[in-house]
Amino acid sequence: MSKDRLAMRAVRGSQGMSCTAHRETVSKTPQAVPLGVFRFGRLQGCEDRLLDRDSIDLVFPVEIALMVSAPRPANEAARIEALHGLDILDTPAEERFDSLTRLARRIFGVPIALVSLLDVDRQWFKSTAGLNATETTRDDSFCTYAILEDDMLVIPDAHADPRFRENPFVTGDPHVRFYAGCPLEIPPGNKVGTLCLIDTQARVLTPDDRELLRDLGRLASQELMAVQLAHMDELTQLLNRRGFERLAKRGLTASRQLKQPACLLAFDLNGFKHINDTYGHAEGDRALKTFAGAVRDSLRDGDLVGRLGGDEFAALLMFTDASQAAQIEARVSELLEHRGKAPACPTTFASAWAACPSIPHRTTISPP
């Protein structure tokens, strides 16, 4: 009897029964697993008995086991923000990543090698060698476990691993038996995905194999960091103009769709040219980094901040009204006052904000 029919008959058999199956809480956020994974539990008020899969017609209620949702890293919010900051999801294939997966596939003799990036609820493939797919659900992904590792995750035989032996990619296409995933990390410490190897046969990695996979993983991470630098300001480690504009457009679109307010803050340092002319560019750079840190530390998870150029900065405050924007302005001023003690560090800035769709407001903040 097929698993689908078995499950349907088990559900039908449980209807109308006076006995209630005892259900065990498996996860706070349970999710269904492939049909055919069952737990036969105690029947309250009825005689205990174990159901036989071949005699399911005995019409006792059957509890379908629930797969525990895959764990998430402690820095998940920052990790997702860093991934989205790359602006790489759903982009076309690129040779710099494809060459790495082809090389990995050839060196290790595996049928599949991937560069996988883990979004909020999906696994998206920037590069695939040997697999005709672009994404999968995240909870079914081996890679969502791999990014929890300090080094790499190696599964010699998925059939023998209780986390994965009922995984749909093990029981069905592409019939994963062996998996090895090296986390891909971008600053500051965000593991956004993996370079991974997949085989349909059980196997092991030697110490030399592991070191080689690390080397390839480092190359893939370096390529991601190159993408990151294209959207980041190297001095302040904030988004640059290009990166800020791209993400801000997405943020404003989301605010409109959700009918939530958003505020755009613009900052301009006072006297920055005087700092460069009087104290030199090294002190000017230090002033920019100090101001950038004050703005960044004043914002919340989900807000965006970027350096638009020179001494100009901007922040998009998601789900924020005008009064909250004014509080963040004041917070920037307060932090800057405490951090900018050296003569070369500016303690004043001009700012302007617009609360969508309100009229822009301009002010000058001068800490006492």
N, C-alpha and C positions, 0 to 999 in steps of 0.2 A: 504494500500500500504506500502511495506517495506521501511525503511529509505534509503537503498542502491538504490532501484529503484527510490525513490523520488528524491534523489540527482542526479542520472543520467539523469532523465527527466528534472530537473531544469537546468542542464548544457547544455543539448541538446537544450532546449528551448531558451537559451540565445544566441545561435549562429545565425548570420545573422540579428540581430536586429540593427536598426539604432540608437536606444536609448542606452545610456551608463549608467550603474549602478554607482551611487556614492559610492565610497569606502572610508571607514574611516580607518585611520591608527591606529591599535590596539597595535602593539608591534614593536620594532626595529628588533626583530628576530622572526617573526611570525611562528607558527607551526600549522599544520592541526589538527583539532579536529575530534572526531568520526562523521561519517556521520549522518546528521539529525539535526545538530545544525545550525540554520540559522538566519541571520539578514535580514529583509526585509526593504530596504532603499529607499531613494528618487531616482527617475529615472529622470535624467537631460533631459530636453527637451520633456518629456512625462508627461501625466497626472498622478498625484500621485494615487496610489491605493495599497491596502494591499492584498497580495496574501493569499489565503486560502489553507491550506495544502491539503485539499481534492479536490481542483480544480486546481492542479498544471498545468493542460493542457492549462492554459491561456497564456503560453509561454512568460512570462515576465522574464527578467534576475533576478536571485536570488544571493545575496551575501552570501557566506559561512562565518560564523563568525570564527575568528581566536583566538585560545586560547593563552593568554599571557604566554610566557615562565616563568617557576617557578623562583622566585628570587634566587639570590646567596648571601652568606655571604660576608661581607666586606673583610674578611681574606681568601677568597677562595683559592688563590694560596698557602698560607702557610698551609691551611687545607688539601688540596690535597697532598702536599708534606709530611705532617705528616702521612696521611693515607697510602701513598705508602711506607713510611719508615717502617711501621709495617710489610710489606711483608706478609700480611694475605689474600689479595684478591685471590679468586679462590683456596683456600686451602681446604682440606677435613674437614668434620664436627669434632668438638671436644666436648667431654663430658662436659667440664667446661662451655661452652656456651649453649649446649643443655639442661643441667640440669636447667638452668635459664629460658629458654623459656617454658620447660615443667612445671616448678613450677608456672610461671606467668599464664599460661593457666589454670592450676588447681585452683589457688587461686582466680582468677577473673572470672572464669567460661566462658571464651571466647573461640571460636573455633580456633582462630589463635593467636599466639604470635611469634614475630620475633626479631632477632638481625640483624639489617639492616645497611649496610655501604654504604655511598654515594660517588661514584667515579665521574669522570668528567661528564659523561653523562649517567650513569647507577646507579641503586640501586642493590647492591649485598647482598645476605643473607648469613651471616655466620652461622646462625642457624634458622631453621624453625620448628615450632610445629603446625601442622594442615594445612600446605600449601605445595603443590607439585610444587615448583618453585625455581629457583636459583637466578634469577635476573629479573628486569624490567627496562624500561626506566626511567630516573631520573625525567623528567618533568611530568610524570604521578604519581609520588610518593608523598604520604602524608608526608613522612619523610623529604623530601627536604624543606618543610615548618617548620617542627618540629625543625630542627637544628638552625633556626633563633630565637627560643625562649630562654629566660633566664631560664625558668623553664621547662615546658612541653607544648605540644599542645594536646588539647582535643577537639574532634569533636563529640558532642553528637548525631547529626543526619546529615549525609552528604547530605541527600536530601534537607535539609534546608540551606545548606552553598553554596553560589554562586561560591566559589572557586572549589568545588568538585562535585556538583550535576550532572555535565555532564562528570565527569571523567570516563574513560572506566572501571575502577575497581569498580565503583559504579553502572554504568548502566549494566555492565556485570560481569562475574566471577572475583573475588570471592564475588561480591555484597556487598561491604563494606558499612555499615551504620554507625557504630560507630568506632572511631579511638582514641587512646591515645598513644602518643609517648614521651618518656623521652630521651633527648639528651645524647649521650655518649661522654664524653670529655676526652682528653688526653693532657698533658702539651705540650706547654704553651698556654692553652685556645683554643684548636682546637676541635670542635665538629664534629666528623668523622662519626657519625651515630646515631641510636636510638635503644632502647629496646621498642617495640611497641605492643599494643594490638589491635585486630581487631574483630568486631562482625558484624553479619548480621542483628542485631536488634538495634534500637536506645536505648541508655542508658545514664546514668550519672555516674560520679565518685564522691563519697563522699570525704570530706577532709581526712579521714583515708585511703581511697583507694589511693588517690594521694600520701600520705606519703609512703605507701607501695610500690607503683610503683617507687618512688624516690629511696627507699632502694635497690630495685632490679636493677635499673639503675646504682646506685653506684657500685654494685657488678660487673655488666657487664663492667663498665668503668675500674675497678680495674684489671679485667682480660685482657683488652686491654693494660693497662699500663704495666702489666707483660710481654705481648708480646713485647711492646715497649722497655722495659729494656733488653730484650734478644738481641736487636739490638743497644742499646745505651750504651755509656760510662757514668756511673753514675756521675763521677767527673766533666767532662767537658760538659756534655749534648750534645756531638757530637755522630755521629754514631760510634759504635765500629768496630773492624776489620771485623767481620762477616757481620754486617749490611752494611758497606761500600762496601765490595766486591760484595755482592749480587746486590745492587743498581747500582754500577759502571758497572757491566757487562751489565745490562739492558740499562744503559745510552750509553755505547759504541755501543751496538747493534743498538740502535735508531739512533745514529750519522752515522753509516755505511749505514743504510737503507735510511736515508734522505740525504746522501752524504754531511754531514756537518762536519767541523773540531771539534776536541775535544782535550783538553790538560789535562794531568795528572801531578799534582804538588805533590812533596814529600818534607816534612820538617823534620829537625832534630835539636832540640835545642842545642846550644853550652853551655857547662858547667853545664848541668843539674845535673850531679852526684855531682859536687862541691857544688851546692846549697843544696842538701839533706844532704851531709856530714857536711857542715859548719853551715847551718841555721836550719836544721831539716826538717822533711817530711811535716809539715804544710806549711812551706814557699815553699817547692817544689810543693805542690798541688796548692798553690796560683799562682805560676809561670805558671803552666800548664793551669790553668783556664784563666789567663791573655792572654797567647799566643793563646789559643783556641778562645777566644773572638775576638782577632785581626784578625785571619784568617776568622772566620765566618762573621764578619762585613765587610770584604773586598770583599766578594763574592756577587753574584747576585741570584735572585730567579731562581731556577732550577739547580744551581751548588750543588755539594755534597762535604761534608767535614767530615772526620772521624779521630779518634785517633786510630792508628794501634797498639799502645802499648808503654808503657814507655814514652819516649819523642819524639816519631815518629808520624807524622800526614800526611795526604794526602788529596788532593782536586781534584775532577774531574770537569773541567770547560767545560760545554756544549757549543757547537757552538762557540768555541773560537780558534783563531789562535795563533801562537807563540808570536807575538807582544803584543797581549792582555794579554797573560799569564805573560809576563814580567812586564806589568803595574800592574797586581794584586800582583805580588811579591813585587814590590816597595810599593804598598799600604799597604801590611802587615807590611813591615819594618817601614813605616811612623807611622802607628797606634801603633805598639809596642814601638816605641821610646817615644811616648807621654804617654802611659799607664804604661810602666815599669820603674817607677822612683825609686822604692825601690832597695837597693843593691842586694837583693836576686832575683830580677826578671831579667832574661836574656834579653839582648838587641841585641843578634846576633843569627842567625840560618843559617844552611846550607840547601840548597834546590836543587832539581833536577826536571826537567820537561821534558816531552815527548809529542810532538805534533803529534798525529796520522796522518800519519805514519812516522813522521820525526825521525831523530836520537836524542836520549836523550841529553839534555844539563844540565850541572852541574855548579853551582856557589855557592858562599858564600856571603850572605848579611850581611853587617856590618854597621848599622846606624851610622852616624857621631856623 
